[in-house]
C-alpha cells in the first residue's frame, strides 16, 4: 500500500510538471517576491541561496557575469545570469529612466536573473517604499519576480524564444534623490566615474567634465589631453606652463 501511495504521488508530481512546468519555475516566476529578503533562487534550478551580503555575493560570485553600462559620466556594472540565451546589448535611457536589454534566446524558454543596483534605476513610492517595476518583453508587459535588498533589486524574468528585447522601467522614481544613472555617484562596486578622456568620447563637453571631489580638471597644454589632478599638482604644472584650465570651467559642474 505504501509503495502504491508513493508511486501515485510521484505520478501526480510528474503530471503537474508536464502541464505547468517544473515546480521551481513556478516559484521563480510567481513567488520570488514573497520569499524572505535574503533569499535568492538560482533561475530554473530551484536552488535557494542565502548570501551573507548581496553586494559581495553578486559582485564576486563567478556564476554571475557583469555587463558595463555607460551613462553620461559613469560606468555601471550590472551582475546578471542568463539561461538559454545571451545579452547582446544593454543600455540606459536617461530620459525615461529605463534599462534596455537586447537578447538572443537559444531555446524555447529562458530566464534572466538581474541584480539591479538601486543607483541605476529604482521603482519607489516616495523615498522609502518600493514599488513594482514594469517589465516589457518586446513591448508587452510580463510577470516577473522581484526580491528587494538595501542596495539591490533582484529581478527574475522569464522569456521565450521569440523575445528580442527586455525593457525594465522604474515607476515613480524619486529623481530628486540624485542617484539614477543620469546623475550618479562614484560608489564601488556599483558605479565608477569615467576618466576625462572616456567622458569626452561618450559625448560630454569639456565644461561638463566631472572629476572626483578631491581632484580638479585641467588640460595638457601641448596635446589638449583632459586630466584630473590634485589642486597642488595643478598649481605646480601651471607654473611650469604644462597645463591650463579651459574656461569656463568648474570642477563640480552640477553646482554651476
N, C-alpha and C positions, 0 to 999 in steps of 0.2 A: 504493500500500500504506500509506504514512504517513497519507494522508487517511482511509483506511478505519479504521486503528487509532485515530486521533484521534476520528473520528465514533463508533466503538464505545465508546470510553471516555466520551465525552460523554453518550451514551445511557444507559450504565450509571449514571453520576452522577445523571442526571435520574430514572432508575428508583428509585434509593435515596432520593432526595429525596422522591419521591411516596409511598413506602412508610413511610419513617422520619421524614420532615420534613427541613427544611434542615439540612445538616451542622453549622452553627454552633449550632443549637438543642441538638443532642446534646452539644456542648462546654459550652454554657451550663448545661445541666441536670445533666450527669453528671461532667464533667471539671474543673469550676471549682475544686474543692478540691485538684486535683493540679497546678495551674498555679503558677508562681513567685509568691511572696507579694506582689510589687509589680505583678502583672498584673491587669487588670480587663477583663471582657467587657461591652460595651455591649449588654445584653439581646439581642434577636433579630437585630441587625445583624451580629454576629460581629466587631465592631471591637475590637482589642486596644489598651488604653491603659496606659501605664507612667507614672503620675503621680510627680513628684518627692517629693510629700508627700501622704499620704492625707488628712490634715486639711485642708490648703489646697485640695486638688483637689475634694473632695466638698462643702466648705462655700462654695466660690467659683465652682464650675462652674455656669453658667446652665442646663445641661441637667438639673440636679438641683433639684427643689423641696425645701422644708423644711417638715415638719409639727411643730408645737409641742405637746408632751405635758405636761400639768400633773400632777405627782405630789407631793402634800403641799406642801412648802416651795419646790419647784423647778419651773422650766420647762426641758424638754429638747427641743432642736431636732434632728430626725432627718432627714438628707438621704435622698431617695428618687427613683426614676424608675420610672414605670409605663407600660406599653404596653397598649393596648386595654382600658383601664379607668380608674377613678378611685377615690381613697380618700375615703370619706365620713366616717370617724371613726377615730381612733387613740387608744388609752387604755392605761393601765398598771395591772395588778392587782398591788398591792404584796405581798399575802399569798402569792401563788403565783409571784411574780417572772416575770410573763408579759406580753408585749406583744400587744395585741388590735387587729386592723385590720378594719374593715368596708369592703368594697369593692363597686363596681358595675361588672362587666365590660361591655364594649361589643362584644366579638367572641368567636368560638369559643375562641381561645387567647390568653392574655395572659401578661405577665412583670412581676414586681415585683423591682426591684433596690433593696435597702435597705442603706444604710451605717449600721450599728447601733453606736453608741458603747458601749464596754465598761462605761461608767459606768451605763448604763441597765439592761442585762441582759447577762450573760455566761454562758458554759457552759464550766465548767472542772472538772478533777480536781485537787484541791488548789489551790495558788495560782499555779502556773506551767505547767500543762499544759492545753491546750484540749481540750474535749470537744465532741461534736456537739450541735446544737440539735435539739429536737423541733419540727417544723413541722406544723401541722394545717390542712387545708382543710375547713371545716365538720365538725370533729371527726374527720376521717380523716387519718392520717399520710401525708405526701407526701415525695418525693425533692426535694432542693434542693442548690444549690452554696454553699460557704462558703469565702471567701478571707479569711484572718486577717492582720491587721497589729497593730502595737503597741497602738494605741488604738481600732481599729475592727474589726468583723467584717462583711464584705460578704456579704450573703445574696442569692442569685438564686433566685427562687421562681416556678415556672410555675403558672398557674391556668387553669381552664376557665370557660366562660360561665355555668355554674350555681353558681359559687363566690360566697358572700356574706360569709364571714368567714375570716380567717387568724389563727391563734394561733402565736406564737413563744415557746417555753418553754426557759429555760436549765436544763441538767441539772447537779445537784450544785454549784450556785452558791455560792462561798465567801462567805457573808454576813458573816463576821467581818471581811472587808476593808473593810466600810463604804462601798462605792462603788456600791450599787444605787440604784434610783430612790427608794426609801423612806428612804434615809439618804445623801443625795447630797452633792455638793460644788459650790461655785461655781467652775467651770472653763470659761472661754470657749474655743472656741465651742460646747462640748457642752451645758453646763448653766448656768442663771442662777438665783440666789436671787430669789424673788419679792419685790416690795415688801410691807411690812407689811399694807397695805390689801388687796392681792391674796391674801396668805396667809389673812387673815380670811375673805375671800369664798370661798376654797377649802375652808373648814371648820376652819382652825386656830384654836384658842382663844388668848386673849391671853397666857396663861402659857407657851405653846409657840412664840410668835413668834421667828423667827430673824433676826438682823442679821449683816452681815459682821463679821469678827473685830475690826476697828478701831472699830466702832460699837456703840452701846447703844440699847436700846429705850425709848421714852417715849410719852406721850400728850399731845396738846394739851388743856389744862385746860378750855377753853371748849367745844370740839367733840367731844373724845374721840378725835380722829383719831390713829391709830397712826403713829409716825415712827421712823426710825433716824437717830441723830445722834452726833457725836463726844462723848466724855466732857467735853471742855472746853465745848462748846456746851450740853450738858445742865446743867452747873453754873451757867452764866450764865442760862439760861432758868428754872432752878429758883429762883434768887434773885429773878427778876422775876415768879415765880408764873405762868409761862406753860405749864409742863409739869409732869407728875407721873409717877412710876414706879408702874404698877399692881401692888400686891402680891398674891400672892407672885410675884416675877419674877427671873429670871437671864438676862443677855444670851446665855448659852450653855445652852439648855435640855437639850442632850444630856448635860451634865455635872452635872445636878442629882442 
